[in-house]
């Protein structure tokens, strides 16, 4: 895991550079002590908000903002803002 200069993390940020190995066929089986791994690279001058999760193999470019609660599972280009957008619908009582 590499983290660039001047990068900020909010509370409860999680970085997972590994996953359990598993089989899906002929039946589903998880191997508790076998892992596959890939690096995580976070650029300089980034801000990862509270409760962000970054998964293995991801590169986050320089000057990125990752909003609270996001799960990052693919590369994020430099100078990008990522947010969890949730449309709220209010129904009258």
C-alpha positions in Angstrom: 0.0 0.0 0.0 1.5 3.4 -1.0 0.1 6.7 0.1 1.2 10.0 -1.4 2.2 13.2 0.3 -0.5 15.4 1.9 -3.2 12.8 1.7 -5.9 12.9 4.4 -8.0 10.1 5.8 -11.3 10.5 7.6 -12.4 8.1 10.4 -12.7 4.4 9.7 -11.1 4.3 6.3 -10.3 0.7 5.4 -7.7 -0.5 2.8 -7.9 -4.1 1.8 -5.0 -5.3 -0.4 -6.1 -8.9 -0.3 -9.1 -11.2 -0.7 -9.8 -14.8 0.4 -9.4 -17.3 -2.4 -12.5 -19.3 -3.2 -14.1 -21.7 -5.7 -17.5 -21.3 -7.2 -17.8 -24.6 -8.9 -18.6 -27.5 -8.5 -19.6 -26.1 -5.1 -18.9 -22.9 -3.3 -15.9 -23.0 -1.0 -13.8 -20.3 0.7 -10.2 -20.9 1.7 -9.7 -19.2 5.1 -5.9 -19.2 4.9 -5.3 -18.6 1.2 -5.3 -15.1 -0.2 -4.9 -13.3 -3.5 -3.3 -9.8 -3.3 -2.8 -6.7 -5.4 -1.3 -3.3 -4.5 -3.2 -0.2 -3.5 -1.8 3.1 -4.7 -3.2 6.4 -3.4 -1.9 9.6 -4.9 -0.8 12.9 -3.3 -3.1 15.6 -2.1 -6.1 13.3 -1.8 -8.9 13.3 0.8 -10.7 10.1 1.7 -13.8 10.8 3.8 -15.1 8.8 6.7 -15.9 5.1 6.2 -14.3 4.9 2.7 -13.3 1.3 1.7 -10.6 0.8 -0.9 -10.2 -2.7 -2.4 -7.2 -4.5 -3.8 -5.6 -3.5 -7.1 -6.9 0.1 -7.0 -5.0 3.2 -8.0 -6.4 6.6 -6.9 -4.7 9.4 -8.8 -3.4 12.7 -7.3 -5.8 15.4 -6.2 -8.9 13.2 -5.6 -11.7 13.5 -3.1 -13.5 10.3 -2.2 -16.7 11.1 -0.4 -17.8 9.5 2.9 -19.0 5.9 2.7 -17.7 5.1 -0.8 -16.4 1.7 -1.8 -13.6 2.1 -4.3 -13.2 -1.1 -6.5 -11.7 0.4 -9.7 -9.1 2.9 -10.6 -9.9 6.6 -10.1 -8.2 9.1 -12.4 -6.4 12.2 -11.1 -8.4 15.3 -10.2 -11.6 13.4 -9.7 -14.4 13.7 -7.0 -16.3 10.5 -6.2 -19.5 10.6 -4.1 -22.2 8.2 -3.0 -25.3 9.7 -4.5 -28.5 8.6 -2.9 -31.7 10.1 -4.2 -34.0 10.7 -1.3 -37.7 10.3 -1.9 -40.1 11.8 0.6 -43.6 10.5 0.7 -46.3 12.5 2.6 -47.9 10.8 5.6 
